[in-house]
């Protein structure tokens, strides 16, 4: 077995330190970004209800387009929720009637009553 020279030992130690630095950087990046994702997912979501007067030509799909936002991604589920809240069994709605629509937001609404 051959003895390693001082230069070879230095090169080997530098490689080990470089490898350890890369691993440490990856671990820290993972921790930082996973904490950031948890923080975004832990934001409170507020649920609100509004009354909407059905206009001539409105469908449940066009109403969903008006009230859906970035937090709502499934249009079918949104429409099913409108149907459930308003006891609607089919897809037919009548102009002039009012329906209740539930929507969510990360923003807290402040209401002032006079």
C-alpha positions as a Markdown table, in Angstrom:
| # | Residue | x | y | z |
|---|---|---|---|---|
| 1 | Unk | 0.0 | 0.0 | 0.0 |
| 2 | Unk | 1.3 | 3.4 | -1.1 |
| 3 | Unk | 1.4 | 6.4 | 1.2 |
| 4 | Unk | -0.5 | 9.4 | 0.1 |
| 5 | Unk | 1.6 | 12.5 | -0.4 |
| 6 | Unk | 0.7 | 15.7 | 1.4 |
| 7 | Unk | -0.7 | 17.3 | -1.9 |
| 8 | Unk | -3.0 | 14.3 | -2.4 |
| 9 | Unk | -4.3 | 14.5 | 1.1 |
| 10 | Unk | -5.0 | 18.2 | 0.6 |
| 11 | Unk | -6.8 | 17.5 | -2.7 |
| 12 | Unk | -8.9 | 14.7 | -1.1 |
| 13 | Unk | -9.8 | 16.9 | 1.9 |
| 14 | Unk | -10.9 | 19.7 | -0.4 |
| 15 | Unk | -13.1 | 17.3 | -2.4 |
| 16 | Unk | -14.7 | 16.1 | 0.8 |
| 17 | Unk | -15.3 | 19.7 | 2.0 |
| 18 | Unk | -16.8 | 20.6 | -1.4 |
| 19 | Unk | -19.1 | 17.6 | -1.3 |
| 20 | Unk | -20.2 | 18.4 | 2.3 |
| 21 | Unk | -20.8 | 22.0 | 1.2 |
| 22 | Unk | -23.0 | 21.0 | -1.7 |
| 23 | Unk | -25.0 | 18.6 | 0.5 |
| 24 | Unk | -25.4 | 21.3 | 3.2 |
| 25 | Unk | -26.6 | 23.8 | 0.6 |
| 26 | Unk | -29.2 | 21.3 | -0.8 |
| 27 | Unk | -30.5 | 20.5 | 2.7 |
| 28 | Unk | -30.8 | 24.2 | 3.6 |
| 29 | Unk | -32.5 | 25.1 | 0.3 |
| 30 | Unk | -35.0 | 22.3 | 0.9 |
| 31 | Unk | -35.7 | 23.5 | 4.4 |
| 32 | Unk | -36.1 | 27.1 | 3.3 |
| 33 | Unk | -38.5 | 26.4 | 0.5 |
| 34 | Unk | -40.6 | 23.8 | 2.4 |
| 35 | Unk | -41.1 | 26.3 | 5.2 |
| 36 | Unk | -42.1 | 28.9 | 2.6 |
| 37 | Unk | -44.7 | 26.6 | 1.1 |
| 38 | Unk | -46.1 | 25.7 | 4.5 |
| 39 | Unk | -46.4 | 29.4 | 5.3 |
| 40 | Unk | -48.4 | 30.1 | 2.1 |
| 41 | Unk | -50.7 | 27.2 | 2.7 |
| 42 | Unk | -51.4 | 28.3 | 6.3 |
| 43 | Unk | -52.9 | 31.7 | 5.3 |
| 44 | Unk | -56.4 | 32.0 | 6.5 |
| 45 | Unk | -59.1 | 31.6 | 3.9 |
| 46 | Unk | -62.3 | 33.6 | 4.5 |
| 47 | Unk | -65.7 | 32.4 | 3.2 |
| 48 | Unk | -68.3 | 34.9 | 2.2 |
| 49 | Unk | -71.8 | 34.8 | 0.8 |
| 50 | Unk | -73.5 | 37.2 | -1.6 |
| 51 | Unk | -76.8 | 37.5 | -3.2 |
| 52 | Unk | -77.0 | 37.7 | -6.9 |
| 53 | Unk | -79.9 | 38.6 | -9.2 |
| 54 | Unk | -80.0 | 36.3 | -12.2 |
| 55 | Unk | -79.9 | 38.3 | -15.4 |
| 56 | Unk | -81.5 | 37.3 | -18.7 |
| 57 | Unk | -79.1 | 35.0 | -20.5 |
| 58 | Unk | -77.3 | 33.9 | -17.4 |
| 59 | Unk | -76.4 | 30.3 | -16.9 |
| 60 | Unk | -74.8 | 28.6 | -13.9 |
| 61 | Unk | -71.6 | 28.5 | -15.9 |
| 62 | Unk | -71.5 | 32.2 | -16.7 |
| 63 | Unk | -72.3 | 33.0 | -13.1 |
| 64 | Unk | -69.5 | 30.8 | -11.9 |
| 65 | Unk | -67.1 | 32.6 | -14.3 |
| 66 | Unk | -68.1 | 35.9 | -12.6 |
| 67 | Unk | -67.5 | 34.7 | -9.1 |
| 68 | Unk | -64.7 | 32.2 | -9.3 |
| 69 | Unk | -61.3 | 33.4 | -8.3 |
| 70 | Unk | -57.7 | 32.1 | -8.1 |
| 71 | Unk | -58.5 | 30.2 | -5.0 |
| 72 | Unk | -61.3 | 28.3 | -6.8 |
| 73 | Unk | -60.1 | 25.9 | -9.5 |
| 74 | Unk | -63.0 | 23.4 | -10.0 |
| 75 | Unk | -65.9 | 25.0 | -11.8 |
| 76 | Unk | -68.1 | 21.9 | -11.6 |
| 77 | Unk | -67.7 | 21.9 | -7.8 |
| 78 | Unk | -68.4 | 25.6 | -7.6 |
| 79 | Unk | -71.6 | 25.1 | -9.6 |
| 80 | Unk | -72.6 | 22.1 | -7.5 |
| 81 | Unk | -72.1 | 24.3 | -4.4 |
| 82 | Unk | -74.4 | 27.0 | -5.9 |
| 83 | Unk | -77.0 | 24.4 | -6.6 |
| 84 | Unk | -76.8 | 23.0 | -3.0 |
| 85 | Unk | -77.0 | 26.4 | -1.4 |
| 86 | Unk | -80.1 | 27.4 | -3.4 |
| 87 | Unk | -81.8 | 24.0 | -3.6 |
| 88 | Unk | -81.6 | 23.8 | -7.4 |
| 89 | Unk | -81.9 | 20.3 | -8.8 |
| 90 | Unk | -81.3 | 20.9 | -12.5 |
| 91 | Unk | -79.4 | 23.5 | -14.6 |
| 92 | Unk | -82.4 | 25.8 | -15.3 |
| 93 | Unk | -82.4 | 29.2 | -13.6 |
| 94 | Unk | -84.9 | 32.0 | -14.0 |
| 95 | Unk | -84.0 | 35.7 | -14.7 |
| 96 | Unk | -85.1 | 38.0 | -11.9 |
| 97 | Unk | -84.7 | 35.5 | -9.1 |
| 98 | Unk | -82.0 | 35.8 | -6.5 |
| 99 | Unk | -79.5 | 33.1 | -5.6 |
| 100 | Unk | -76.9 | 32.9 | -2.9 |
| 101 | Unk | -73.3 | 32.4 | -3.9 |
| 102 | Unk | -70.5 | 31.3 | -1.6 |
| 103 | Unk | -67.0 | 32.5 | -2.4 |
| 104 | Unk | -63.6 | 32.4 | -0.7 |
| 105 | Unk | -60.8 | 35.0 | -0.3 |
| 106 | Unk | -57.5 | 35.4 | 1.5 |
| 107 | Unk | -58.6 | 39.0 | 2.1 |
| 108 | Unk | -60.7 | 39.8 | 5.2 |
| 109 | Unk | -63.5 | 42.1 | 4.3 |
| 110 | Unk | -64.1 | 45.0 | 6.7 |
| 111 | Unk | -67.6 | 46.3 | 6.8 |
| 112 | Unk | -68.6 | 49.5 | 8.4 |
| 113 | Unk | -72.2 | 50.0 | 9.4 |
| 114 | Unk | -73.6 | 53.5 | 9.7 |
